[in-house]
Amino acid sequence: MPNYEFLEHTADIGIRLNSRSLQELFKNAALAMFDIIAERKSESGNRGLEKLTLKQEAENKEELLVNWLNELLSLSSVKEIIFTDFKIDKLSETALEAAAFSRPVADFTVNTEIKAATRHELKIEKTGSLWQAEVIFDV
């Protein structure tokens, strides 16, 4: 379970994340997003995980995070899957390579539809030994 808290926001959903590394921050942002979207059904069984390999590039880490989250949302919608885990293989300020693991959406109760991760009020910063991000999702 990712370490995140909700931010007050008028019409959308905002979260604040704290992580020990930038890789963990990207992983936890994705886990938090899918935690908001859906809850696993206890009787869903143990269908196999599907693994996807993803690559993203951007001009900076903020744009990279939004692109990463929005690609996951798009794949989730098109393939009718919910992502349940991530392994960040390579991450720089401008590029990401990761493995994303998913299960069929039928194994979950969908609670919230997130349309997109936005650039509105987006922040990624390192404070002491922790990385912190604030992300607003359009719902």
C-alpha positions as CSV (number, residue, x, y, z in Angstrom):
1,M,0.0,0.0,0.0
2,P,1.5,3.3,-1.0
3,N,2.0,6.1,1.5
4,Y,-0.3,8.9,0.4
5,E,-2.8,11.4,1.7
6,F,-5.7,13.2,0.1
7,L,-5.4,16.9,-0.6
8,E,-8.4,19.2,-0.5
9,H,-9.5,20.0,-4.0
10,T,-12.9,21.4,-5.2
11,A,-13.9,19.1,-8.0
12,D,-11.0,16.7,-8.5
13,I,-8.9,14.3,-6.4
14,G,-5.5,15.4,-5.1
15,I,-2.9,13.3,-3.4
16,R,0.4,13.9,-1.7
17,L,3.0,11.2,-1.7
18,N,6.2,10.7,0.3
19,S,8.8,8.2,-0.9
20,R,12.5,7.4,-0.2
21,S,13.5,7.5,-3.9
22,L,12.3,8.9,-7.1
23,Q,11.7,5.4,-8.4
24,E,9.6,4.6,-5.4
25,L,7.7,7.9,-5.9
26,F,6.7,7.0,-9.5
27,K,5.7,3.5,-8.3
28,N,3.7,4.8,-5.4
29,A,2.0,7.4,-7.5
30,A,0.7,4.7,-9.8
31,L,-0.3,2.4,-6.9
32,A,-2.1,5.2,-5.2
33,M,-4.0,6.1,-8.4
34,F,-5.2,2.5,-8.9
35,D,-6.0,2.3,-5.2
36,I,-8.4,5.2,-5.7
37,I,-9.9,3.7,-8.8
38,A,-10.6,0.1,-7.7
39,E,-10.7,-2.4,-4.8
40,R,-9.9,-6.0,-5.3
41,K,-12.8,-8.4,-4.8
42,S,-12.1,-10.9,-2.1
43,E,-13.8,-13.7,-4.1
44,S,-12.0,-12.8,-7.4
45,G,-9.8,-15.8,-7.4
46,N,-6.2,-15.9,-8.5
47,R,-6.1,-15.3,-12.2
48,G,-2.7,-14.8,-13.7
49,L,-0.9,-11.4,-13.8
50,E,-0.3,-9.8,-17.1
51,K,3.1,-8.0,-17.5
52,L,3.5,-5.0,-19.8
53,T,6.8,-3.3,-20.5
54,L,6.5,0.5,-20.7
55,K,8.8,3.3,-21.8
56,Q,8.2,7.0,-21.4
57,E,10.2,10.2,-22.3
58,A,9.5,13.8,-21.3
59,E,11.3,17.1,-20.9
60,N,11.4,16.9,-17.1
61,K,10.4,14.7,-14.2
62,E,7.0,16.4,-13.6
63,E,6.0,15.8,-17.2
64,L,7.4,12.3,-17.0
65,L,5.2,11.5,-14.0
66,V,2.0,12.8,-15.7
67,N,2.8,11.0,-18.9
68,W,3.5,7.7,-17.0
69,L,0.2,7.9,-15.0
70,N,-1.8,8.8,-18.1
71,E,-0.4,6.0,-20.2
72,L,-1.3,3.6,-17.4
73,L,-4.9,5.0,-17.3
74,S,-5.2,4.6,-21.1
75,L,-3.9,1.1,-21.1
76,S,-6.2,0.2,-18.2
77,S,-9.2,1.5,-20.1
78,V,-8.4,-0.1,-23.5
79,K,-7.3,-3.5,-22.1
80,E,-9.9,-3.5,-19.3
81,I,-7.3,-4.2,-16.6
82,I,-6.3,-2.8,-13.3
83,F,-2.6,-2.4,-12.5
84,T,-1.5,-3.9,-9.2
85,D,2.3,-3.6,-9.1
86,F,5.1,-1.9,-10.9
87,K,8.9,-2.4,-11.2
88,I,10.8,0.7,-12.2
89,D,13.8,-0.6,-14.2
90,K,15.3,2.7,-15.3
91,L,14.5,6.2,-14.3
92,S,16.1,9.6,-15.1
93,E,14.8,13.1,-15.1
94,T,13.5,12.6,-18.6
95,A,13.0,8.9,-19.2
96,L,11.4,5.8,-17.6
97,E,11.4,2.1,-18.3
98,A,9.2,-0.1,-16.2
99,A,7.3,-3.3,-15.9
100,A,3.6,-3.0,-15.0
101,F,1.6,-5.9,-13.7
102,S,-2.2,-6.1,-14.0
103,R,-5.3,-8.2,-13.5
104,P,-8.6,-8.2,-15.3
105,V,-11.0,-5.4,-14.2
106,A,-13.6,-8.1,-13.5
107,D,-11.5,-9.0,-10.4
108,F,-12.2,-5.5,-8.9
109,T,-14.9,-3.2,-7.7
110,V,-14.4,0.1,-9.5
111,N,-15.0,3.0,-7.1
112,T,-13.9,6.1,-9.0
113,E,-13.2,6.9,-12.6
114,I,-10.1,8.9,-13.0
115,K,-10.0,10.6,-16.4
116,A,-6.4,11.9,-16.3
117,A,-3.5,13.0,-14.1
118,T,-3.1,16.7,-14.6
119,R,-0.3,19.2,-14.6
120,H,-2.4,21.5,-12.4
121,E,-0.6,22.2,-9.1
122,L,1.8,19.3,-9.9
123,K,4.9,19.3,-7.6
124,I,7.8,16.9,-7.3
125,E,10.5,17.9,-4.8
126,K,13.1,16.4,-2.6
127,T,12.9,17.4,1.1
128,G,15.6,16.1,3.3
129,S,15.8,12.3,2.6
130,L,12.3,12.1,1.1
131,W,10.9,12.7,-2.3
132,Q,7.4,14.3,-2.2
133,A,4.9,14.7,-5.0
134,E,1.5,16.4,-5.2
135,V,-0.8,15.2,-8.1
136,I,-4.3,16.3,-9.0
137,F,-6.5,13.8,-10.9
138,D,-9.4,14.9,-13.1
139,V,-12.4,12.8,-12.2
